[in-house]
Amino acid sequence: MNVWRPLCRAMACLVVPLALLGSQGCSKRLIGAAGLGEATANYWADRGTDLLDIVDVGITFSETARFAVYADELSLLPLGYGVVDGYAFGIGGGNIGWMCFSSCSAGVLGWGYEGLGFGDYDNQGAPAGNAQGVGIGGLVTGPPGRPGWLFSSVHQLHLTWVGAYANANWVQAIDLALGIVGIDICGDDGYRYGLWPWEAGFEPSAYAAEVQKQIAGPPSQTAPTYGSMCLGRSLSPSPGPAK
């Protein structure tokens, strides 16, 4: 049996995204600042949100009974299932506080899909935070996630109305370290989330929405009763073309 072709494909799935991350340049918020004062303020604000990006940890609540038992290590070993729409209290998606929360995840080690949204709520499609294919199969078929979620370790448990999550975002830790010298590999300085180099703005992934529909069923028509009360990235604008 010829194993070289699938092995090479798997290696490409790991190396290519890292190379693309490396192509991200200096922080646009520093380059485009009007003066030293604005650049300094932007620098420290961005390092604060970078710090919040490194981990997601907190408690989840739902107004109706939901279920999630799901874990994934480095976006390579997804296992479990879970669909939750409700709220989170803690740190998540670069935010801290009380926030709307949505998740839709399923994995069988070789293939998986995970979607997580903190501080935003999209009850008509994929979670507003990030939706990506995981596992070797998912990295090949997509959908591709956002730069800062690459190779994350996701852990979620939600039984009936209460649950918890604890995620480690390893690329975001590198982004914080490089951000000290003004390099923004995640492309998210001053924005709600980052884009890949080939993206000019956010376009909802029809494929991600379709995968979520297969996992969770028709989109929920019920929006959260309460809004988010948090600080962090949810207060920043969505990214768009560089100005």
Secondary structure by P-SEA (a helix, b strand, c coil): ccaaaaaaaaaaaccaaaaaaaaccccccccccccaaaaaaaaaaaaaaaaaacbbbbbbbbccbbbbbcccccccbbbbcccccccccccccccccbbbbbbbbccccccbbbbbbccccccccccccbbbbccaaaaaacccccccccbbbbbbbbcccccbbbbbbaaaaaaaaaaaaccccccccccccccccccccccccaaaaaaaaaacccccccccccccccccccccccccccc
